[in-house]
Amino acid sequence: MAQQTVTTDLPPGPKPAEALRADAERNRERILAAAHRLFSREGLGVSMTAVAREADVGNATLFRRFATKELLIEAVFKDRVDVYNNLVTTCSKNPDPWQGFTDYVQCVCTLQASDPAFLEVLTLTFPDGTVETRRAEAERRVLDLISRAKEIGHLRQDFSERDLTILLMANSGVLRAAGPTSDASRRLTAQLLRAYATKDAPPVALPKAPPRAELYHAMIRLLRGHST
């Protein structure tokens, strides 16, 4: 009679709670990284399904972590909203409102170069929470900074906060064509600040113009992008 081999191996049991929490945190970080990549490339209009695909997780996993797209956007950009809020606070505390205003505009354009999707976040209204509170608080401080720069006679009276949106729209096009390392964005920002200034305002330093060849290739890339 053949001798039977008896095994004592048991099927794997459920993961310990610590392992489950580690798995959940890894999934969360993958989702956030994937969402940021997609938002930076394609804007905030990307679908949650696209985010799940990019993160290589199922839709159920994504929605378990972030029930709505607004909550996902909040999580992705929370740290950047904090950076922006600190920037606005620093600029608004400058004893020279005109210097504070020009510093704010130049720094925001630099933020736009480093993270194209971030400024789109500032146009949104989020559900009640920390991000929305800080975003709204920063917006109030920017409006106050604009008012004070006008009061001292260095910012033109016909300047509107909507001109900041126009500036950022223009800068977005320059960044797409010339790239974030080009002098073109900094040159544009400085020229526009000069246009916003009164004749009594201290002059804004003007960075050098980019090389002609760089601008030529940037224009070609821009035109090719419009033709596709």
URDA-V702062 format. One line per field, one symbol per residue. ss: DSSP state (~ for helix, > for strand, _ for the rest). phi: phi as a letter, one per 20 degrees, with the letter a starting at -180 (. if undefined). burial: I if it has 24 or more other C-alpha atoms within 12 Angstrom, else O. A space follows every 50 residues. Layout:
# URDA-V702062
ss = ???
phi = ???
burial = ???
This chain:
# URDA-V702062
ss = ________________~~~~~~~~~~~~~~~~~~~~~~~~~~_____~~~ ~~~~~___~~~~~~~___~~~~~~~~~~~~~~~~~~~~~~~~____~~~~ ~~~~~~~~~~~~~~___~~~~________~~~~~~~~~~~~~~~~~~~~~ ~___>_____~~~~~~~~~~~~~~~~~~_____~~~~~~~~~~~~~>___ ___________~~~~~~~~~~~~~~~~_
phi = .ffeedddfdfgefffgfffffffffffffffffffgfffecneefefff ffffelcfgfffffecfcfgfffgffdgffffffffffffffeffdgfff ffffffffffgffebgffffffeedeggrfffffffffffffffffffff fenddgfefdgfffffgfffffffffeenfeffffffggfffffffeefe fgfefdffffggffffffffffffffee
burial = OOOOOOOOOOOOOOOOOOOOOOOOOOIIOIIIIIIIIIIIOOOIOIOIII IIOIIOIOOOIIOOIIOOIIIIIIIIIIOIIIOIIOIIIIIIOOOIIIII IIIIIIIIIIIIIOIIIIIIIIOOOIOOOOIIOIIIOIIOIIIIIIIIII OOOIIIOOIOIOOIOOIIOOIIIIIIIIIIOIIIIIIIIIIIIIOIIOOO IOOIOOOOOOOOOOOOOIOOOOOOOOOO
